[in-house]
Amino acid sequence: MSDDSITLAPRHNGKIGVLYCGVTREGFIAVAGDPRNIEDGEEILFGRSGIKAIRKGSEYTFSRI
């Protein structure tokens, strides 16, 4: 794990710098207070915070772009 990327499982959270990233439940994530549903294999860009989220099964990777 680096400052630019974290991988989380459901019901876990972490930070990239000062930005909160979390997986509330399977298929539901939040970045810096912005909640979203995410399907398996989907990639979501959170433009306001500059974070990209990718879901692969039960692994959710959040990366600074």
Secondary structure as UniProt FT lines:
FT   TURN            3..4
FT   STRAND          5..8
FT   TURN            10..11
FT   STRAND          12..16
FT   TURN            17..18
FT   STRAND          19..25
FT   TURN            26..27
FT   STRAND          28..31
FT   TURN            32..33
FT   STRAND          34..37
FT   TURN            40..41
FT   STRAND          43..46
FT   TURN            47..50
FT   STRAND          51..56
FT   TURN            57..58
FT   STRAND          59..64
//
